[in-house]
Amino acid sequence: MRVLVPVKAPTGAKQRLGKVLTLEERRGLARAMALDLLAVLSAHPGAGPVIVCGSDEETAALAQAAGVEYLAEAELHGSGLSGVVNAAAAKFAREGVADLLVVHGDLPLLTSAELGQFLGVHRAAGPHAVTAAPDRWRGGTNLLAWRPLDSFRVEYGEGSFERHCASAVRSGAQLSVCELQGGSLDIDEPADLEAATRKLAAGAAPNTLGFVKQHRIVERLRGKTGGA
Protein backbone atom coordinates (compact mmCIF):
# COMPACT_ATOMS: atom_id res chain seq x y z
CA MET A 1 0.00 0.00 0.00
CA ARG A 2 1.01 3.59 -0.65
CA VAL A 3 -0.41 6.52 1.33
CA LEU A 4 -0.70 9.71 -0.71
CA VAL A 5 -1.21 13.11 0.93
CA PRO A 6 -1.87 15.84 -1.66
CA VAL A 7 -0.91 19.27 -0.33
CA LYS A 8 -1.83 22.60 -1.91
CA ALA A 9 0.82 25.25 -2.49
CA PRO A 10 1.01 27.60 0.53
CA THR A 11 -0.28 30.57 -1.46
CA GLY A 12 -3.54 28.70 -2.04
CA ALA A 13 -3.88 27.27 1.46
CA LYS A 14 -7.22 27.54 3.20
CA GLN A 15 -8.57 30.56 1.35
CA ARG A 16 -12.02 30.16 2.91
CA LEU A 17 -10.46 30.88 6.30
CA GLY A 18 -9.50 34.35 5.08
CA LYS A 19 -12.28 35.92 7.16
CA VAL A 20 -10.50 34.98 10.39
CA LEU A 21 -6.85 34.33 9.49
CA THR A 22 -4.23 36.23 7.50
CA LEU A 23 -2.44 34.55 4.60
CA GLU A 24 0.62 33.83 6.75
CA GLU A 25 -1.59 32.39 9.49
CA ARG A 26 -3.40 30.18 6.98
CA ARG A 27 -0.07 28.93 5.69
CA GLY A 28 1.11 28.25 9.24
CA LEU A 29 -2.09 26.44 10.15
CA ALA A 30 -1.99 24.29 7.01
CA ARG A 31 1.60 23.29 7.81
CA ALA A 32 0.77 22.50 11.45
CA MET A 33 -2.21 20.35 10.48
CA ALA A 34 -0.23 18.49 7.83
CA LEU A 35 2.60 17.77 10.28
CA ASP A 36 0.15 16.32 12.80
CA LEU A 37 -1.50 14.15 10.15
CA LEU A 38 1.81 12.96 8.72
CA ALA A 39 3.01 11.99 12.21
CA VAL A 40 -0.03 9.73 12.63
CA LEU A 41 0.30 8.21 9.17
CA SER A 42 4.03 7.56 9.29
CA ALA A 43 3.90 6.07 12.80
CA HIS A 44 1.19 3.54 11.95
CA PRO A 45 2.71 0.11 11.22
CA GLY A 46 0.06 -0.82 8.66
CA ALA A 47 0.03 2.35 6.58
CA GLY A 48 2.93 1.65 4.24
CA PRO A 49 5.16 4.35 2.69
CA VAL A 50 3.71 7.85 3.08
CA ILE A 51 4.16 10.25 0.16
CA VAL A 52 3.40 13.97 0.13
CA CYS A 53 2.49 15.28 -3.30
CA GLY A 54 2.91 18.98 -4.02
CA SER A 55 4.12 21.61 -6.42
CA ASP A 56 6.52 23.86 -4.50
CA GLU A 57 9.67 23.90 -2.41
CA GLU A 58 7.80 24.65 0.81
CA THR A 59 5.75 21.47 0.46
CA ALA A 60 8.91 19.51 -0.32
CA ALA A 61 10.44 20.93 2.87
CA LEU A 62 7.30 19.91 4.78
CA ALA A 63 7.73 16.31 3.62
CA GLN A 64 11.38 16.37 4.63
CA ALA A 65 10.53 17.77 8.07
CA ALA A 66 7.98 14.98 8.55
CA GLY A 67 10.43 12.31 7.38
CA VAL A 68 8.27 11.12 4.47
CA GLU A 69 8.72 10.91 0.72
CA TYR A 70 7.93 13.77 -1.65
CA LEU A 71 6.43 13.47 -5.12
CA ALA A 72 6.42 16.58 -7.31
CA GLU A 73 3.21 17.19 -9.24
CA ALA A 74 5.35 18.10 -12.27
CA GLU A 75 6.43 14.45 -12.52
CA LEU A 76 2.82 13.36 -12.90
CA HIS A 77 1.68 15.64 -15.72
CA GLY A 78 -1.75 15.95 -14.11
CA SER A 79 -3.73 19.07 -13.23
CA GLY A 80 -6.13 19.69 -10.38
CA LEU A 81 -6.56 17.47 -7.35
CA SER A 82 -8.35 14.65 -9.19
CA GLY A 83 -5.94 14.73 -12.12
CA VAL A 84 -2.90 14.60 -9.86
CA VAL A 85 -4.25 11.76 -7.72
CA ASN A 86 -5.29 9.71 -10.75
CA ALA A 87 -1.89 10.25 -12.34
CA ALA A 88 -0.18 9.19 -9.11
CA ALA A 89 -2.35 6.06 -8.95
CA ALA A 90 -1.38 5.18 -12.52
CA LYS A 91 2.30 5.65 -11.61
CA PHE A 92 2.01 3.42 -8.57
CA ALA A 93 0.12 0.79 -10.59
CA ARG A 94 3.00 0.63 -13.06
CA GLU A 95 5.31 0.05 -10.09
CA GLY A 96 3.21 -2.92 -8.96
CA VAL A 97 1.52 -1.27 -5.97
CA ALA A 98 -1.66 -3.11 -5.00
CA ASP A 99 -3.48 -0.53 -2.83
CA LEU A 100 -3.55 3.25 -2.57
CA LEU A 101 -4.88 5.32 0.33
CA VAL A 102 -5.43 9.04 -0.27
CA VAL A 103 -5.71 11.25 2.82
CA HIS A 104 -6.17 15.01 2.76
CA GLY A 105 -3.67 17.11 4.69
CA ASP A 106 -6.20 19.07 6.75
CA LEU A 107 -7.21 16.26 9.09
CA PRO A 108 -5.24 16.94 12.28
CA LEU A 109 -7.76 15.09 14.46
CA LEU A 110 -7.43 11.76 12.63
CA THR A 111 -6.18 9.31 15.26
CA SER A 112 -4.04 6.22 14.97
CA ALA A 113 -6.98 4.13 16.19
CA GLU A 114 -9.23 5.53 13.45
CA LEU A 115 -6.57 4.92 10.84
CA GLY A 116 -6.26 1.34 12.06
CA GLN A 117 -10.03 0.95 11.89
CA PHE A 118 -10.09 2.22 8.31
CA LEU A 119 -7.20 0.00 7.21
CA GLY A 120 -8.78 -3.02 8.88
CA VAL A 121 -12.04 -2.51 7.02
CA HIS A 122 -10.22 -2.09 3.73
CA ARG A 123 -7.98 -5.11 4.18
CA ALA A 124 -10.94 -7.32 5.11
CA ALA A 125 -12.66 -6.53 1.81
CA GLY A 126 -12.29 -8.55 -1.38
CA PRO A 127 -9.68 -8.22 -4.13
CA HIS A 128 -11.69 -5.47 -5.84
CA ALA A 129 -12.42 -2.96 -3.10
CA VAL A 130 -13.11 0.72 -2.45
CA THR A 131 -13.18 2.08 1.09
CA ALA A 132 -14.26 5.66 1.81
CA ALA A 133 -14.55 7.89 4.86
CA PRO A 134 -16.76 10.96 4.41
CA ASP A 135 -16.45 14.39 5.96
CA ARG A 136 -18.87 15.32 8.72
CA TRP A 137 -21.41 16.62 6.17
CA ARG A 138 -21.08 13.44 4.05
CA GLY A 139 -20.27 15.64 1.08
CA GLY A 140 -16.52 15.30 0.68
CA THR A 141 -14.27 12.24 0.83
CA ASN A 142 -11.59 12.58 3.49
CA LEU A 143 -10.00 9.13 3.20
CA LEU A 144 -10.23 6.94 0.13
CA ALA A 145 -8.55 3.60 -0.58
CA TRP A 146 -8.93 1.18 -3.46
CA ARG A 147 -7.54 -1.85 -5.24
CA PRO A 148 -6.61 -2.70 -7.90
CA LEU A 149 -5.36 0.75 -8.79
CA ASP A 150 -6.45 0.63 -12.43
CA SER A 151 -10.06 -0.17 -11.50
CA PHE A 152 -11.10 3.20 -10.10
CA ARG A 153 -10.66 6.94 -10.70
CA VAL A 154 -11.19 9.69 -8.16
CA GLU A 155 -13.59 12.60 -8.72
CA TYR A 156 -12.99 15.16 -5.99
CA GLY A 157 -14.95 18.35 -5.53
CA GLU A 158 -18.34 19.15 -4.05
CA GLY A 159 -20.39 15.99 -3.59
CA SER A 160 -17.39 13.70 -4.12
CA PHE A 161 -18.45 11.19 -1.48
CA GLU A 162 -21.64 10.23 -3.34
CA ARG A 163 -19.76 10.18 -6.65
CA HIS A 164 -17.05 7.92 -5.28
CA CYS A 165 -19.59 5.52 -3.78
CA ALA A 166 -21.60 5.39 -7.00
CA SER A 167 -18.47 4.88 -9.09
CA ALA A 168 -17.32 2.06 -6.85
CA VAL A 169 -20.67 0.28 -7.16
CA ARG A 170 -20.70 0.70 -10.96
CA SER A 171 -17.22 -0.79 -11.19
CA GLY A 172 -18.29 -3.88 -9.26
CA ALA A 173 -16.05 -3.12 -6.30
CA GLN A 174 -16.87 -4.08 -2.74
CA LEU A 175 -17.73 -0.68 -1.25
CA SER A 176 -17.09 -0.05 2.44
CA VAL A 177 -17.99 3.20 4.20
CA CYS A 178 -16.00 3.95 7.32
CA GLU A 179 -17.30 6.65 9.66
CA LEU A 180 -14.46 8.34 11.56
CA GLN A 181 -15.04 11.03 14.17
CA GLY A 182 -11.68 12.78 13.98
CA GLY A 183 -11.19 11.87 10.36
CA SER A 184 -14.47 13.53 9.40
CA LEU A 185 -13.38 17.00 10.48
CA ASP A 186 -11.44 18.65 7.68
CA ILE A 187 -10.65 22.31 8.24
CA ASP A 188 -11.98 24.41 5.35
CA GLU A 189 -14.38 26.98 6.83
CA PRO A 190 -14.30 29.08 10.02
CA ALA A 191 -17.02 26.79 11.42
CA ASP A 192 -14.74 23.78 10.85
CA LEU A 193 -11.90 25.52 12.66
CA GLU A 194 -14.18 26.40 15.53
CA ALA A 195 -15.38 22.80 15.78
CA ALA A 196 -11.80 21.53 15.72
CA THR A 197 -10.64 23.88 18.47
CA ARG A 198 -13.29 22.43 20.76
CA LYS A 199 -11.82 18.96 20.25
CA LEU A 200 -8.13 19.82 20.55
CA ALA A 201 -6.59 18.64 23.80
CA ALA A 202 -3.15 18.13 25.24
CA GLY A 203 -1.44 15.21 23.49
CA ALA A 204 -3.63 15.39 20.37
CA ALA A 205 -2.53 17.25 17.25
CA PRO A 206 0.30 19.04 19.10
CA ASN A 207 1.37 21.24 16.18
CA THR A 208 -2.18 22.39 15.49
CA LEU A 209 -2.89 22.91 19.17
CA GLY A 210 0.31 24.91 19.59
CA PHE A 211 -0.57 27.10 16.60
CA VAL A 212 -4.10 27.70 17.86
CA LYS A 213 -2.81 28.74 21.30
CA GLN A 214 0.01 30.90 19.93
CA HIS A 215 -2.33 32.88 17.69
CA ARG A 216 -5.24 32.96 20.16
CA ILE A 217 -7.54 31.41 17.58
CA VAL A 218 -10.20 30.38 20.08
CA GLU A 219 -10.55 33.90 21.46
CA ARG A 220 -10.66 35.39 17.96
CA LEU A 221 -13.31 32.95 16.80
CA ARG A 222 -15.45 33.76 19.82
CA GLY A 223 -15.11 37.43 19.01
CA LYS A 224 -16.25 36.81 15.43
CA THR A 225 -19.29 34.83 16.55
CA GLY A 226 -20.14 37.00 19.53
CA GLY A 227 -19.65 34.14 22.00
CA ALA A 228 -18.75 34.55 25.66
C-alpha positions as CSV (number, residue, x, y, z in Angstrom):
1,M,0.0,0.0,0.0
2,R,1.0,3.6,-0.6
3,V,-0.4,6.5,1.3
4,L,-0.7,9.7,-0.7
5,V,-1.2,13.1,0.9
6,P,-1.9,15.8,-1.7
7,V,-0.9,19.3,-0.3
8,K,-1.8,22.6,-1.9
9,A,0.8,25.2,-2.5
10,P,1.0,27.6,0.5
11,T,-0.3,30.6,-1.5
12,G,-3.5,28.7,-2.0
13,A,-3.9,27.3,1.5
14,K,-7.2,27.5,3.2
15,Q,-8.6,30.6,1.3
16,R,-12.0,30.2,2.9
17,L,-10.5,30.9,6.3
18,G,-9.5,34.3,5.1
19,K,-12.3,35.9,7.2
20,V,-10.5,35.0,10.4
21,L,-6.9,34.3,9.5
22,T,-4.2,36.2,7.5
23,L,-2.4,34.5,4.6
24,E,0.6,33.8,6.8
25,E,-1.6,32.4,9.5
26,R,-3.4,30.2,7.0
27,R,-0.1,28.9,5.7
28,G,1.1,28.2,9.2
29,L,-2.1,26.4,10.2
30,A,-2.0,24.3,7.0
31,R,1.6,23.3,7.8
32,A,0.8,22.5,11.5
33,M,-2.2,20.3,10.5
34,A,-0.2,18.5,7.8
35,L,2.6,17.8,10.3
36,D,0.1,16.3,12.8
37,L,-1.5,14.2,10.1
38,L,1.8,13.0,8.7
39,A,3.0,12.0,12.2
40,V,0.0,9.7,12.6
41,L,0.3,8.2,9.2
42,S,4.0,7.6,9.3
43,A,3.9,6.1,12.8
44,H,1.2,3.5,12.0
45,P,2.7,0.1,11.2
46,G,0.1,-0.8,8.7
47,A,0.0,2.3,6.6
48,G,2.9,1.6,4.2
49,P,5.2,4.3,2.7
50,V,3.7,7.8,3.1
51,I,4.2,10.2,0.2
52,V,3.4,14.0,0.1
53,C,2.5,15.3,-3.3
54,G,2.9,19.0,-4.0
55,S,4.1,21.6,-6.4
56,D,6.5,23.9,-4.5
57,E,9.7,23.9,-2.4
58,E,7.8,24.7,0.8
59,T,5.8,21.5,0.5
60,A,8.9,19.5,-0.3
61,A,10.4,20.9,2.9
62,L,7.3,19.9,4.8
63,A,7.7,16.3,3.6
64,Q,11.4,16.4,4.6
65,A,10.5,17.8,8.1
66,A,8.0,15.0,8.5
67,G,10.4,12.3,7.4
68,V,8.3,11.1,4.5
69,E,8.7,10.9,0.7
70,Y,7.9,13.8,-1.7
71,L,6.4,13.5,-5.1
72,A,6.4,16.6,-7.3
73,E,3.2,17.2,-9.2
74,A,5.3,18.1,-12.3
75,E,6.4,14.5,-12.5
76,L,2.8,13.4,-12.9
77,H,1.7,15.6,-15.7
78,G,-1.7,16.0,-14.1
79,S,-3.7,19.1,-13.2
80,G,-6.1,19.7,-10.4
81,L,-6.6,17.5,-7.3
82,S,-8.3,14.6,-9.2
83,G,-5.9,14.7,-12.1
84,V,-2.9,14.6,-9.9
85,V,-4.2,11.8,-7.7
86,N,-5.3,9.7,-10.8
87,A,-1.9,10.3,-12.3
88,A,-0.2,9.2,-9.1
89,A,-2.4,6.1,-9.0
90,A,-1.4,5.2,-12.5
91,K,2.3,5.6,-11.6
92,F,2.0,3.4,-8.6
93,A,0.1,0.8,-10.6
94,R,3.0,0.6,-13.1
95,E,5.3,0.0,-10.1
96,G,3.2,-2.9,-9.0
97,V,1.5,-1.3,-6.0
98,A,-1.7,-3.1,-5.0
99,D,-3.5,-0.5,-2.8
100,L,-3.6,3.2,-2.6
101,L,-4.9,5.3,0.3
102,V,-5.4,9.0,-0.3
103,V,-5.7,11.2,2.8
104,H,-6.2,15.0,2.8
105,G,-3.7,17.1,4.7
106,D,-6.2,19.1,6.7
107,L,-7.2,16.3,9.1
108,P,-5.2,16.9,12.3
109,L,-7.8,15.1,14.5
110,L,-7.4,11.8,12.6
111,T,-6.2,9.3,15.3
112,S,-4.0,6.2,15.0
113,A,-7.0,4.1,16.2
114,E,-9.2,5.5,13.4
115,L,-6.6,4.9,10.8
116,G,-6.3,1.3,12.1
117,Q,-10.0,0.9,11.9
118,F,-10.1,2.2,8.3
119,L,-7.2,0.0,7.2
120,G,-8.8,-3.0,8.9
121,V,-12.0,-2.5,7.0
122,H,-10.2,-2.1,3.7
123,R,-8.0,-5.1,4.2
124,A,-10.9,-7.3,5.1
125,A,-12.7,-6.5,1.8
126,G,-12.3,-8.6,-1.4
127,P,-9.7,-8.2,-4.1
128,H,-11.7,-5.5,-5.8
129,A,-12.4,-3.0,-3.1
130,V,-13.1,0.7,-2.5
131,T,-13.2,2.1,1.1
132,A,-14.3,5.7,1.8
133,A,-14.5,7.9,4.9
134,P,-16.8,11.0,4.4
135,D,-16.4,14.4,6.0
136,R,-18.9,15.3,8.7
137,W,-21.4,16.6,6.2
138,R,-21.1,13.4,4.1
139,G,-20.3,15.6,1.1
140,G,-16.5,15.3,0.7
141,T,-14.3,12.2,0.8
142,N,-11.6,12.6,3.5
143,L,-10.0,9.1,3.2
144,L,-10.2,6.9,0.1
145,A,-8.6,3.6,-0.6
146,W,-8.9,1.2,-3.5
147,R,-7.5,-1.8,-5.2
148,P,-6.6,-2.7,-7.9
149,L,-5.4,0.8,-8.8
150,D,-6.4,0.6,-12.4
151,S,-10.1,-0.2,-11.5
152,F,-11.1,3.2,-10.1
153,R,-10.7,6.9,-10.7
154,V,-11.2,9.7,-8.2
155,E,-13.6,12.6,-8.7
156,Y,-13.0,15.2,-6.0
157,G,-14.9,18.4,-5.5
158,E,-18.3,19.2,-4.0
159,G,-20.4,16.0,-3.6
160,S,-17.4,13.7,-4.1
161,F,-18.4,11.2,-1.5
162,E,-21.6,10.2,-3.3
163,R,-19.8,10.2,-6.7
164,H,-17.1,7.9,-5.3
165,C,-19.6,5.5,-3.8
166,A,-21.6,5.4,-7.0
167,S,-18.5,4.9,-9.1
168,A,-17.3,2.1,-6.8
169,V,-20.7,0.3,-7.2
170,R,-20.7,0.7,-11.0
171,S,-17.2,-0.8,-11.2
172,G,-18.3,-3.9,-9.3
173,A,-16.0,-3.1,-6.3
174,Q,-16.9,-4.1,-2.7
175,L,-17.7,-0.7,-1.2
176,S,-17.1,0.0,2.4
177,V,-18.0,3.2,4.2
178,C,-16.0,3.9,7.3
179,E,-17.3,6.7,9.7
180,L,-14.5,8.3,11.6
181,Q,-15.0,11.0,14.2
182,G,-11.7,12.8,14.0
183,G,-11.2,11.9,10.4
184,S,-14.5,13.5,9.4
185,L,-13.4,17.0,10.5
186,D,-11.4,18.6,7.7
187,I,-10.6,22.3,8.2
188,D,-12.0,24.4,5.4
189,E,-14.4,27.0,6.8
190,P,-14.3,29.1,10.0
191,A,-17.0,26.8,11.4
192,D,-14.7,23.8,10.8
193,L,-11.9,25.5,12.7
194,E,-14.2,26.4,15.5
195,A,-15.4,22.8,15.8
196,A,-11.8,21.5,15.7
197,T,-10.6,23.9,18.5
198,R,-13.3,22.4,20.8
199,K,-11.8,19.0,20.2
200,L,-8.1,19.8,20.5
201,A,-6.6,18.6,23.8
202,A,-3.2,18.1,25.2
203,G,-1.4,15.2,23.5
204,A,-3.6,15.4,20.4
205,A,-2.5,17.3,17.3
206,P,0.3,19.0,19.1
207,N,1.4,21.2,16.2
208,T,-2.2,22.4,15.5
209,L,-2.9,22.9,19.2
210,G,0.3,24.9,19.6
211,F,-0.6,27.1,16.6
212,V,-4.1,27.7,17.9
213,K,-2.8,28.7,21.3
214,Q,0.0,30.9,19.9
215,H,-2.3,32.9,17.7
216,R,-5.2,33.0,20.2
217,I,-7.5,31.4,17.6
218,V,-10.2,30.4,20.1
219,E,-10.6,33.9,21.5
220,R,-10.7,35.4,18.0
221,L,-13.3,33.0,16.8
222,R,-15.4,33.8,19.8
223,G,-15.1,37.4,19.0
224,K,-16.2,36.8,15.4
225,T,-19.3,34.8,16.5
226,G,-20.1,37.0,19.5
227,G,-19.7,34.1,22.0
228,A,-18.7,34.6,25.7
